[in-house]
């Protein structure tokens, strides 16, 4: 598994994060001001009605069979979404309790004035549209009403997740072409503590870095269409680890609405949701408690069971391949 | 160092929730328990009317051949859920009429059959 330390290192990292004596002053003030500007090129491309069955992504992953056969829908698994917030008043979230925090500079308000975060949250925990509707979700709002945010805010969110020990899986469906050493360090610390960080590959359709997805320790997700074929907008390159449905996927939107959206932003919570089911199974059924052991197990299962549809082996377009829900859970349970 | 502190202060000043725990959202709503009659598969669903939300519960006995249900309510697809799941809907008013379409799905999500019904909220 990418970048995972052993349990002792993981515990030490979390403990250090909780130590009030630990300095969090950034090393590079200029880098902190980098604004994540392109995050919504990802999803504003195509809010799309589609002839495809709106819930084809759930059906593709055989989510119904997974829920029934393995008896889990995400219970005991903890997920963090770093995004534009979440409209927790949506009926699709009424069955659960979503925790929220705003880290947007100058705007501590909760909710989701943009909509992107609500969509992502719904794909993970939404009743009817989510893959793991019974998981525990915390939302860290780092993107403002315009869909923009700062690296500072994303780093603050990553550090908060580490300090609180609140997540098995983190979803980041945004990014920037600009590298940040501080952001990379924060991601690395989190992953070494046993947290899986899923990040979008980017929507430029180029072989180009897109951070945080391009950090080595992130699980980077490319988008496929309903036929399982890589989309032309999905970035590619050595950073791509896995591919999942990301065209006209259906999920929640503020104001009680639902929308079909397209982008690697959409594919990322599909992967995060599937991993969450795996985490849930290991915790609930196998009684595993070590976060790093759980992370290793589900990550190995994801990589080893992906459908290798591109050039043989790990390739720049699909990574290890397209996710296979049933094969993944069979491997997790084995 | 001073510049770093000046840049840091606005972030801290605005980040009023950074030092505390995340705040919970509205939270789950537990509808009153209104069990269906054991052995009776004639009733399809029940609606419980709560402040701000309606809760729709399916008679599992009626859908015992279904792996899951896909529900379209007044033309909006509310997605796929297990038959024993509670479906939360926007609150309505007494006298409102709703069209509900429930599709029985197999393990692969393929439709087995579809039932359409009209539900009217009682006046009281």
Interface residues (C-beta under 8 A of the other chain):
Chain A: X25 X26 X29 X32 X33 X54 X55 X58 X59 X62 X63 X64 X65 X67 X68 X73 X86 X88 X89 X91 X92 X93 X94 X95 X96 X97 X98 X99 X100 X101 X102 X103 X104 X105 X106 X107 X108 X110 X126 X127 X128 X129 X133 X138 X139 X140 X152 X156 X160 X164 X166 X250 X256 X258
Chain B: X3 X4 X5 X7 X8 X10 X11 X14 X15 X16 X17 X18 X21 X22 X23 X24 X25 X26 X27 X28 X29 X53 X67 X68 X70 X71 X76 X77 X78 X79 X80 X81 X82 X85 X86 X87 X88 X89 X90 X105 X106 X107 X108 X109
